[in-house]
Amino acid sequence: MALGIDLLTLQTLYTDRGYTGHLHADGVGLIHMNGRMYDPILGRFISADPLIQSPNNLQSLNRYSYVMNNPLSYTDPTGYSWSKFRDKWLKPIAVVALAVYTGGLAAGALTPTISCTAGLTMTQTIAMAATSSAVMGGGMTLVNGGSFKDATKNAFKGAVTGAISGAMFGGIASAYATPQGSQWALGRVGWNAAAGGTSSIMSDGSFKDGAKIAGLFAASAYTYNKLVEYDATWESGDYAVDKRKNAMPNQYRNNIGFQGQGVGNPKEWFLPKSMGGGLDLREGGAISSAVNKIPGINAVAGLHDVFQVGWGKLGDQYRNNFFLNVGGMGVATVATAPALLSDPNALHAYFQHKQSKNIRLGNHNNEY
C-alpha cells in the first residue's frame, strides 16, 4: 500500500473485533470467543468444548475445532455451540422456565398466606432454587461430554445464578399476588422480561434473548388472563356444571367438551338412546373426565371456549364449523403453553392445590 500499512493493521486502528464479531486480543495473539479463547494460528481453541454438539458427526468429536471445521457456513456466538436454535431459543427458555419455577418457591416464602408454597422459609426456597440450577448446570455438562471439573464449575455457577434468578422472579410474583391469586398487569410483563434478561446474562446468554423469552411467557399469561378472566393453571377442572351455549368457561370447573347440551355422566362414554346414542362429548362426560386428567388441558379448554364464544357471536355456522373448532384447539394450545410456564403459582397449583380446591368447591369431586 502507498501509506505502508496493510489492511489488518488498518482494521485494528478502528475496531478490536474481527470477522466473527469476537474480541481480538492482539497482545497475546488470541481471539476471545466469549466461552473460550481461540488461537487463529493453530486454528483451534486452547481449551476443550464442554459440549459435544452432534455425537454422530465425527467433526463434532474434535472439541478444539471451530464450528465443526466449517467456518464459512456457521458461526459460534458463545464459544460453546454452533447451534443458533440452542443459543437463541432453547437455552434461554430453559433458563427462564427454571428461574420462574424456582421463583415460585421464593414467592411462597415471601407471601405464605397467598402463595401455594406456604411453610417454606426464604432460605429454604433459595436453597432449592440453587440446588435445581446446580443439578441442571453440572448434569448437562456431563451429559454433553464435559469433564468432571467443568461440571463442578458449572454446578457452582448454576447454584449462584439459580438462587439470584429464583429470588428475582419470586419477588415479582409476590409483588403482584393477591388473596384471589396472582394479578397480571403490563408492568409485571415488563419486570418479568427484565428478570429473564438478567437471568440469561448470568447463564452466559444475552439479555435480549432472555428478555424475549420471559417477556413472551409473561405476555401470554397477561393475554390469557384478560381473555379468559382468570389465570391459566395446570389444575384439572372439578365437576362440570350445566352451561348455556356460547357461555364463558367456569374457573375451577371441567370445561372440556360440548356445552349447551346438559352435563355428561362421568361414568358413561355414550349418549343415552333418547339423545341419539353415539359418543358423549359433553362437558363432564367420561371422555371429558378422562381428558381432564391431563395437566394443563383444562386451561387450554378455557381459552378455546372464549374462541367459540367469539365465533358464536358471528353465528352458529361459524361456531359449529369443524375446521374453526379444531383449528381453535391448536391455537389455544400454543397460546396457553407459555402462559402456564410464566406463573409460578400456575406451576405449583397442579401439585399443591388439591386440598384447597376441595375446600373452595365443597369437596364435590364425585358429584354428578
NORVENDA-V319434 format. One record per helix or strand of 3 or more residues. SS is the DSSP state (H for helix, E for strand). FROM is the first residue (numbers start at 0). TO is the last residue. Records with the same first field share a line. If there is no record, write none. Layout:
BEGIN
SS = FROM-TO, FROM-TO
END
This chain:
BEGIN
H = 6-13, 57-60, 66-68, 83-109, 121-142, 147-174, 185-201, 206-227, 272-274, 285-291, 296-313, 315-318, 321-341, 343-351, 353-359
E = 22-24, 29-31, 36-38
END
